Amino acid sequence: MLSVDAETQLGTSRIAARFETGSGVTALFGQSGAGKTSIVNMIAGLLRPTRGTIRFDDTVFFDSVRRIDMAVRDRRVGYVFQESRLFPHLSVARNLTFGQWAGKRRKDRDFDEIAALLGLEAMLARMPETLSGGERQRVAIGRALLSSPKILLMDEPLASLDGARKAEILPYLERLRHDAGVPIFYVSHALDEITRFADDLVVVSDGGVLAYGPIAEVLGRIDLGPATGRHEAGSVLEGIVRERDQAFHLTGVQVDRQKFYVPGLDAPLGAPVRLRIRARDVALALRRPEATSLQNIIETTIIAVGAPQGPYVELVLALGAQRLRARITTKSFAMLDIRPGLAVFALIKAIAIDRKAVGPLPD
């Protein structure tokens, strides 16, 4: 478990972080300038807090009262930066093993295992200038893993990549969640990345932590709208692949007792998956519509209503134990007499649930 209760001062900005995370993948989310990198640098030992404690399992990285400030190398933290920072004069193979050599680390991880995990076997003899951006980041991740870290910190590793390169590396990040063997702390301002593979979410705004916990639970909170962004606000739902409609290239995913149709997924029947649905893509009806192009007509109940924000109102709907967020206009809110406890139909286009918003469910 990573436990952080620390703060520091950067010029006129105060950075204060307090949260705890478990194993698996924890995502640190916030808009640019929110303080995410500063928090990660305090964990890594690259930025010294002015007060507080940072602890990983039984190891104290920092304690201002006890005057403990463990050296960066001794913390055994693997760090993957926004830029790959590979050594241009070293081959892929030598870049991969550099962390072990420089840190004088014992070889906890097998070289061939990591190369296979990240799909690097065929490029070990190549030089960095011959690699794509996504390939360079995969090498950087491999180098960090081969340094035998206790925890892997990844600071917006896809930020410098275009859409094609992001699509190339995302499957490897999903694989890391299962096979890396160490907790991963992943920093991003892009929810479409985070919702693919994170278990827990820490929301950062103006240098402070607003909320942390399981990702579906945190994203279901309508009070975090200013921090998550109105455009990005939405839900993460967990379901099981139950139907493959080959004729129309659709996949049916069961969530609770409801079925959601999404553009065809490359996933077998019975596979657990996670869907991300933006609140702005959810409409409501009091009666089941007929003769409509909408594929997803979901029976649900309103359980929470946010305060009107100009022309919009945020709602939370129940899907068994899971939660679906919706955003409608204040005019629709008044016309439909929306209130907690009201049974409604949630209407969602299948094409609104983009493939990029669907990922395998974490174990």
C-alpha positions in Angstrom: 0.0 0.0 0.0 1.2 3.5 -0.9 0.3 6.1 1.8 0.9 9.8 1.1 0.2 12.7 3.5 2.7 15.4 2.4 2.9 18.9 1.2 5.4 21.2 -0.4 5.6 24.8 -1.7 6.6 25.6 -5.3 6.8 29.4 -5.6 3.4 30.7 -4.8 1.7 27.3 -5.2 1.1 24.9 -2.4 0.9 21.2 -3.2 -0.8 19.1 -0.6 -1.6 15.4 -1.2 -3.3 12.9 1.2 -4.5 9.5 0.0 -3.9 5.8 0.2 -3.8 3.2 -2.6 -3.6 -0.5 -2.8 -2.2 -2.9 -5.3 -3.0 -2.9 -9.0 -3.2 0.3 -11.0 -3.9 3.7 -9.4 -4.5 6.6 -11.7 -3.7 10.2 -10.7 -6.0 12.4 -12.7 -6.3 16.2 -13.0 -6.1 19.0 -15.5 -2.8 20.4 -16.7 -1.2 22.3 -13.9 -3.2 20.6 -11.1 0.0 19.4 -9.4 0.1 15.7 -10.5 3.8 15.6 -11.5 4.8 17.4 -8.2 3.0 14.7 -6.2 4.7 11.9 -8.2 8.1 13.6 -7.8 7.6 13.7 -4.0 6.9 9.9 -4.1 10.0 9.3 -6.2 12.2 11.5 -4.0 12.8 14.1 -6.8 11.0 16.8 -4.8 11.4 17.1 -1.1 8.2 17.8 0.9 8.2 20.5 3.5 6.2 18.3 5.9 4.4 15.0 6.1 5.0 11.3 5.5 5.3 9.0 2.5 5.2 5.3 3.0 5.1 2.2 0.8 4.1 -0.9 2.7 6.5 -1.1 5.6 9.1 1.2 4.0 9.1 4.9 5.0 10.3 7.0 2.1 9.8 10.3 3.9 8.9 11.5 7.4 9.5 15.1 8.4 9.1 14.5 12.1 11.5 11.6 12.2 13.8 13.3 9.7 13.7 10.4 7.3 14.3 11.3 3.6 15.3 8.1 1.8 17.6 8.5 -1.2 16.0 8.2 -4.7 18.0 5.1 -5.5 17.1 3.4 -2.2 13.4 3.8 -2.7 13.4 1.3 -5.6 10.9 3.3 -7.6 10.7 2.8 -11.4 9.9 6.0 -13.2 8.6 6.4 -16.7 8.6 10.0 -17.9 6.5 11.7 -20.6 9.5 11.4 -22.9 11.2 8.1 -23.2 14.7 9.5 -22.3 16.5 6.6 -24.0 20.2 6.7 -24.4 20.7 7.4 -28.2 24.1 5.6 -28.3 22.8 2.4 -26.8 20.8 -0.4 -28.4 17.4 -1.3 -27.2 18.9 -4.3 -25.3 21.5 -2.1 -23.6 18.9 0.6 -22.7 16.7 -2.1 -21.1 19.5 -3.3 -18.8 20.9 0.1 -18.0 18.7 0.5 -14.9 19.9 -2.8 -13.4 23.5 -1.8 -14.0 23.3 1.9 -12.8 21.3 1.1 -9.7 23.3 -2.0 -8.9 20.0 -3.9 -8.5 19.6 -7.6 -8.2 17.9 -9.2 -11.2 14.4 -9.8 -9.8 12.8 -9.9 -13.3 13.9 -12.0 -16.2 15.1 -10.1 -19.3 13.3 -12.3 -21.8 10.1 -12.2 -19.7 10.0 -8.4 -19.8 10.9 -8.3 -23.5 8.1 -10.7 -24.3 5.6 -8.8 -22.1 6.2 -5.6 -24.0 6.7 -7.1 -27.5 10.4 -6.0 -27.7 12.0 -9.3 -28.8 12.4 -8.3 -32.5 13.9 -4.9 -31.8 16.6 -5.6 -29.2 19.5 -4.8 -31.7 17.9 -1.6 -33.0 18.9 1.9 -32.0 16.5 4.4 -30.5 16.3 6.7 -33.6 14.8 3.8 -35.6 11.9 3.3 -33.2 8.4 4.9 -33.3 7.3 7.0 -30.3 5.2 4.1 -29.0 8.1 1.6 -29.3 10.4 4.0 -27.4 7.9 4.3 -24.6 7.7 0.5 -24.4 11.5 0.3 -24.1 11.3 3.0 -21.3 8.7 0.9 -19.4 10.8 -2.2 -19.8 13.9 -0.4 -18.5 12.0 0.7 -15.5 10.7 -2.8 -14.8 14.1 -4.4 -15.1 15.4 -2.0 -12.4 13.5 -4.3 -10.0 11.2 -1.5 -8.6 8.8 -1.9 -5.7 6.4 0.5 -7.4 6.2 1.8 -11.0 5.5 5.5 -11.5 4.3 6.5 -15.0 4.0 10.3 -15.6 1.7 10.8 -18.6 3.6 8.3 -20.8 1.3 8.8 -23.7 1.1 12.6 -23.6 3.7 13.0 -26.4 2.2 10.4 -28.7 -0.3 10.8 -31.5 -3.5 8.8 -31.7 -2.0 6.0 -33.7 0.9 5.6 -31.3 -1.4 5.7 -28.3 -3.5 2.9 -29.8 -0.3 0.9 -30.3 0.8 1.1 -26.7 -2.5 0.9 -24.8 -2.8 -2.9 -25.1 0.7 -3.2 -23.5 -0.4 -1.0 -20.6 -3.4 -3.2 -20.1 -1.1 -6.3 -20.1 1.1 -4.6 -17.5 -1.9 -4.4 -15.1 -1.9 -8.2 -15.0 1.7 -9.2 -15.5 4.0 -6.4 -14.2 4.1 -7.8 -10.7 4.3 -4.4 -9.1 1.8 -1.7 -8.2 1.5 1.0 -10.9 0.9 4.7 -10.2 -0.3 6.2 -13.5 -0.6 9.9 -14.1 -2.8 11.3 -16.9 -5.2 14.1 -17.8 -7.0 11.8 -20.3 -9.9 9.8 -18.8 -10.1 7.6 -21.9 -6.7 6.2 -21.0 -7.4 5.9 -17.3 -10.7 4.1 -17.5 -9.2 1.4 -19.7 -7.1 -0.2 -17.0 -7.0 1.7 -13.7 -8.4 0.1 -10.5 -8.4 3.2 -8.3 -8.5 6.9 -9.0 -7.0 10.0 -7.2 -8.5 13.3 -8.4 -6.2 16.3 -8.1 -7.2 20.0 -8.5 -5.3 23.2 -7.6 -2.5 21.3 -5.9 -4.8 19.2 -3.6 -6.5 15.8 -3.6 -10.3 16.1 -4.0 -11.2 12.4 -3.9 -9.7 8.9 -4.1 -11.1 5.4 -4.3 -12.4 2.8 -6.8 -12.6 4.4 -10.2 -16.3 3.7 -10.8 -17.2 5.1 -7.4 -15.2 8.3 -7.8 -16.4 9.0 -11.4 -20.0 8.4 -10.2 -19.7 11.5 -8.0 -21.5 14.5 -9.5 -19.8 16.9 -7.1 -16.4 16.4 -8.9 -17.6 17.9 -12.2 -15.3 21.0 -12.1 -12.3 18.8 -11.6 -13.0 16.1 -14.1 -14.3 18.5 -16.7 -17.9 18.8 -18.0 -16.9 17.2 -21.4 -15.3 14.2 -19.8 -17.8 13.6 -17.0 -19.3 10.1 -17.2 -19.5 6.6 -15.8 -17.5 3.4 -15.7 -19.7 0.3 -15.9 -18.6 -3.3 -15.5 -20.2 -6.0 -17.6 -19.9 -9.4 -19.3 -19.9 -10.0 -23.1 -23.1 -12.0 -23.8 -23.7 -11.6 -27.6 -21.8 -11.2 -30.8 -23.9 -9.8 -33.6 -21.6 -10.6 -36.6 -24.2 -9.4 -39.2 -24.3 -5.8 -37.8 -20.9 -5.7 -36.1 -22.3 -5.2 -32.6 -21.4 -6.7 -29.3 -24.0 -7.2 -26.4 -22.6 -6.5 -23.0 -24.7 -7.4 -19.9 -24.5 -4.8 -17.1 -26.6 -5.9 -14.1 -29.8 -7.2 -15.9 -29.6 -4.8 -18.8 -27.9 -5.3 -22.1 -25.7 -2.6 -23.8 -24.9 -2.8 -27.5 -21.5 -1.4 -28.5 -19.5 -1.4 -31.7 -18.0 -4.9 -32.3 -15.4 -5.9 -29.7 -12.6 -8.3 -30.1 -13.6 -10.2 -26.9 -14.9 -13.7 -26.5 -18.3 -14.5 -25.0 -18.1 -14.4 -21.2 -15.3 -12.0 -21.1 -15.5 -9.3 -18.4 -15.2 -5.8 -19.8 -15.5 -2.2 -18.7 -17.6 0.5 -20.5 -17.1 4.2 -20.2 -20.2 6.3 -21.0 -20.1 10.1 -21.1 -22.9 11.8 -19.2 -23.6 14.0 -22.2 -24.4 10.9 -24.3 -27.2 9.8 -22.0 -30.8 11.0 -22.8 -33.9 10.2 -20.7 -37.5 9.2 -21.5 -40.4 8.5 -19.2 -41.8 5.8 -21.6 -40.0 3.3 -23.7 -39.6 4.8 -27.2 -40.6 2.9 -30.3 -39.4 3.0 -33.9 -36.1 4.5 -32.9 -32.5 4.1 -34.1 -31.3 3.9 -30.5 -29.9 0.5 -29.6 -29.6 1.0 -25.9 -32.9 1.6 -24.0 -32.1 0.9 -20.4 -34.5 0.7 -17.5 -33.2 2.6 -14.5 -34.2 4.8 -11.6 -33.0 8.3 -10.7 -31.2 8.3 -7.3 -29.5 11.7 -7.2 -29.9 15.1 -8.7 -27.2 17.8 -8.8 -27.7 21.5 -8.5 -28.5 23.2 -11.9 -25.4 24.5 -13.6 -26.6 27.1 -16.0 -28.5 25.2 -18.8 -27.5 21.8 -17.4 -28.4 19.4 -14.6 -26.3 16.3 -13.6 -28.1 13.1 -12.6 -27.1 9.8 -11.2 -29.1 6.7 -12.2 -29.1 3.2 -10.7 -28.1 0.0 -12.5 -28.3 -2.5 -9.7 -25.3 -1.6 -7.6 -23.6 0.4 -10.4 -24.2 4.0 -11.3 -24.9 5.7 -14.6 -24.5 9.5 -14.9 -26.6 11.7 -17.2 -26.6 15.3 -18.1 -29.7 17.0 -19.5 -30.9 20.5 -19.9 -32.7 22.3 -17.1 -35.6 22.7 -19.5 -35.9 18.9 -20.0 -35.4 18.5 -16.2 -38.5 20.7 -15.6 -40.6 19.2 -18.4 -40.1 15.7 -17.2 -40.5 16.6 -13.6 -37.2 14.8 -12.7 -36.8 13.8 -9.1 -35.1 11.0 -7.1 -37.0 7.7 -7.2 -38.5 8.4 -10.6 -38.3 5.4 -13.0 -37.0 6.4 -16.4 -35.4 4.9 -19.6 -31.8 5.9 -20.3 -31.2 6.2 -24.0 -27.7 5.8 -25.4 -26.5 5.4 -29.0 -24.3 2.3 -29.5 -21.8 4.4 -31.4 -21.5 6.8 -28.4 -19.7 3.9 -26.6 -16.5 4.1 -28.7 -14.1 1.1 -28.8 -11.5 3.4 -27.1 -13.9 3.6 -24.2 -14.1 -0.2 -23.7 -11.4 -2.2 -22.0 -10.9 -5.6 -20.3 -12.1 -5.6 -16.7 -9.2 -5.6 -14.1 -8.7 -8.8 -12.1 
